[in-house]
C-alpha cells in the first residue's frame, strides 16, 4: 500500500508535488527537475512515483478549502462541546436525584419513579441529539454520503426515543421488565448504529484535517529540503506517520461494529498525537540550529519555516479530536 512506501519514494512525491502544495497555501513554488536513470527499475520507479503523486493529489483535493471551512465552524464546534458538557452534567445530576428518590421510595411507587426518571433522561438525550444534528449538517471535511447517513441515524434514534416517551405517557409499560426490554432494544437497534455513523463521521473529519496538515507541511519540506535536509527528513517522518494514521482511519470507515470502530478511532487519534511529537521535534531542531540566544543579529535566517511550522503545531485551528 502506498502509505507504507519508503522515505525515498515519499521524497520523490514531495519534490514533484511541491508546486501544487505551495499553490494551495498561496506560497511561491520552488520548481525542481531531474531525471531517473537505470535499466530494469525505471518503469517500476515511475509507477511508484505515479502512485505516490496520485495519492498526494487525492490528499490535496480532500483538503481544499477545509482549513477555511473549519475556521468558520470553530465557534459551532465549541458550542456543541459546551452543550455536551452541560447536558452530561444535567443528566448526571438527574440520575443522582432519581437514585435517591428510588432508594427512599416504597415498592409500590418505585415503578412510577423509574418511568418518570427514564422519561426525563430521554428528554435530555433528545435535546442534545437535535443540537448534534445541527452541527453535523455543516460539519466540514466529511463526504455528503456519510453526513446524510449520520443524520438519518440520528433522526431514526429520535423517532425511537419519541415512541418510548409516548408509550410512557400512555401507560403502555406495566413492569420494570418491559421498561428494561425497551431500553435494550433502543440500545441495540438505534443507539449503536448511530454511534457507528458518528464514529465514521469523526474519522472522515480527522482524515481531511491530517490531509490539510500534510499538504501544508509539504510546502515547508520542498522549500528547505536542500538547505536543511535533516529537518526536512524529520518532517517527512511526520508526514509518513500521518499516512499510517490514515490507514487506521480507513479501517474505521470499513468497520461495521460500533465498539470496534470506536476503539480503532482512538488508536488512530493516538497515532496522530505521536505524529505531532515528530513534527514538534523538527521545530525544536530548527530552533536549536537557527535560534540560539548567541546568534548574531545580521546572521538571522529567514524565519519562515519556524514561524509557519509553529503556527501549524500550536493549533491554528483545534484538531477535531473531541467532536
N, C-alpha and C positions, 0 to 999 in steps of 0.2 A: 504494500500500500504506500501511496506517495508520502504519507505522513512519516514513514519510517526511513526516508532517504537519508543519506549521509550528509554531513555538513558541506562537503564539496559540491554535491548536487544542488543543495539549497543555495549555495553561493552563486552558482550559475543562474539560478532563478532570480535571486536578488539583483544581480547585475543587469539582467535583461529587462526586469520589470521596474527598475528604479525610476525610470522616467514616468511611468504610469502612476506609481505611488506618489511621486513628487507632485505631479499634476493634480492628483486628487487632494493633496494637502496644500495646494497653492504655493509650492516650492519650486524654484527653478531647477529643472532636471540636469543631472550630470550624465551625459551620454558616454557610453563605453562601447568599444568594438573589439573583436578578437576572432580568431579562427581556431577550429578544432582540428587537430592533425592526428593521424594514425591510420590504421587499416581496418582491422576487423571490428573495432569498437566504435567506429564513427556513427553508424546508424543507431546502435544501442544508446550511445550518449545523447544523440539528437532526440531519440524517442523519450528518454528520461527527462531531458530538458523541456521538451514539448509538454509532457505530462505535468511537470512542475509548474510551467508557465500557465497551463490551463487551470491548475489548482489555485494559483495565486490570483489569476484573473477572476475566478469564482469568488475568492475572498473579497476582492476589490468591489465586485458587483454587489456582494452581500452587504458590504459596509457603506455603500454610497448613501449619503445623506443621513446615516444613522446617528453620527455624532451630533448633528444639528437637531435631529428629532428627539434624542434622549435628553439633550439640554432643555428642550422645550417642554418635556413631560416630567422633568425632575420634581417640580412642585406637586404634580399629581401623585407621583410615586411616594413622596414624603407624606402627603396627606393620607394615602392609603395605609402606609406603615403606622401612622399615628392612629388612624381609625382601628386598625387591627389590634394595636396595643390597648387602646381604650376598650374595645369590645371584649377582648380576653380578660381584662381586669373586671369588667362588669359581670361577665359570666362566672368568673371565679368567686366574686362576692355573692352572686346569686346562689351558686351551688353551696357555699358555706352556710348561708341562711337556711336554705332548704334542708340541708343535712341536720341542722339544729332543730328545725321545726319537726322533721320526720322522727328524730330520736325522742323528742319530748311528747309526741302525739300518741294517743292510744290506737290500738289496732283497727278500730272502726273508721277512723278518719285518715289513716295513713295513705290509702289508695287515692283519695281525693287530693291529698297533698302532693303525691307523686305525679298525678295528672297536671295539677296546676304548675308545678315546678318544671316539668318537661315542656309544657306549652310555652312558658316564658323563655326557656332555653332555646327552643326552636325559633321563637320570635327574634331573639338576639342574633341567632345564626343567620336568619334571612336578612336582617338589617345589614350585616357585613357582606353577605353574598351579593347583594344588589350594588354595593359600593365597589366590590371587586370586579363585577361585570362592567361597570362604567369605565374603570381604568383599563381593563383588557381591550375594550373597544378601540382604544387609541394607543395601546402599548406598542412601542417601536421595536424593530428588529425581529419580528416574527412573520411567518407566512400567513396569508389570509385563510388558508385551509385550516391550519392549526388554531388560529384565532376563532374561526367560526365554530369548530368542534368544541373548543373550550367554553365558548358562550352557550352553545347548545347544552352541554353537560350541566352548566350552572342553571340554566332555565329548567331543565328536567328535574334537577335536585330541588329547586324552589317549588315546582309543582308538587313534588312528592311531599315536601315538608308542609305545604299548604293543605294537602289532603289529610295529613295526620292531625294538624291543628283543627281542621273542620270536624274530623272524627271525634276529637276530644270535646269540642264544643257541643257535639250532637250526642254525647254519652254513648258512643259506639263501644268503647273499651269497657269491659266488665271485670277485668282482673289484671294483676301485675304481670302475669304470664303473657297475656295478649299484648300488653304495652311493650314488654321486652322483645317479643317477636317482631313488633313493628319497628323498634329501634334497630334490631339486627338486619331486618330487610332493608331499611333505609341505608344502613352502612354498606352492605354487600352489593346492593343493586344500584345505588345512586351516589353515595359519597365516594367510594373507591374509584369508580370511573371518572368522577370529577377530579379527584386528586391526581389521577394518572395524566389527564389532559393538562392540568395546571403545571405539573412537573415537566411535561414535554414543552409547554409554552416557555417556561423558565429556561430550559436547555437551549431552545432556539434563540431566545433573547441573549443569553450569555455567549453563545457561539457567534452571533453577529457582533457583539461587543469585542470579543477577542479578535475577530477578523479586522475590525476597525483599528484596534490597538496594533496588530501585527503590520498592517499596511502603513501605518504612521511611523512605526519604528524602522520599517524598511527604508524609508526616506533618509533616516539618520545613518543607517548602515551604508547605503550607497554613497553618501557624501564623505564618509570618514573611513571607508574600508582600506584606503591606501595609506592615509596619514596615521591612522590608529587601528592597525589590524587586530591587536589583542582585544581592544574594546569592542570592535565590530564583531569579532568571533564570539564574545560573551553575549552580545545582543542577539546573534544568530542562534546561540544556545537557547536564549529566551523564546525566540520565535518557534524553534523546534519543539520546545516544551509546550507552547500554546497549541501547536499542531497535534501533539499527543493528547492534549485535553480534548480537542475536537473529536478524536476517535471515541472517547468515553461519552461525550455529549451525544454523538450519533447513536451510540448504543442505548442511550436513554430514549431517543426517538423511536427506536425499534422495539422497545420493551412493551409488554402487554400486562405486566403486573405492577400495580401501583407501589407496593413496598419495594420491589427490586428497582424500579425506576427512581424512587427517592434516594435509595442507597447509592445508585450509580451517579446521580446528580451531585450528591455530597462528595463522592470520590472525585468527580471532575472539578468541582469547586476547590477542593483542597489542592488539586494539581495546579490549578490556575494560580493559587496563592504561592505555590512553590515557584512558578514561573516568575512571579513578581519579585521574589527574592533574588533570582538570577539577574533580572533587569536592574534591580537596585544595586547589585554587585557591580554591574557595568557603570552605573552612575558613580559609585564610590571610586572605581578605577579612574574615571575621568577626573574627579576631584583630587585624587592623590597625585595624579600626574600634572594637572594644569592649574590647580587652585591651592597650592600650599601657601602658607602665610608669607614665606620669604620671597615669593616670585616678584620679579621686578615689574613695575607698572608698564614699562614700554614693551615687555615681553608677553603681556596678557594675550592669550589666544582668543580666537573667535568663540564667544560663549554660547553659540547656537546650540551645540549638542547638549551641553549641561543644562541649559535653561529649558530646552524643549523636552528632554527626557524627564527632567524634574517635574515639569507640568503634567506629563503623562502619568508619572508614578504617584503624584500627590493628589490623585482623584480629581482631575479636572472635571469629570463627572463621575459620580459614585458607581462603582461596579455593581451590577444588579444581582448581588449575591443573596439578598434577603427580601425579594419582592413579596 
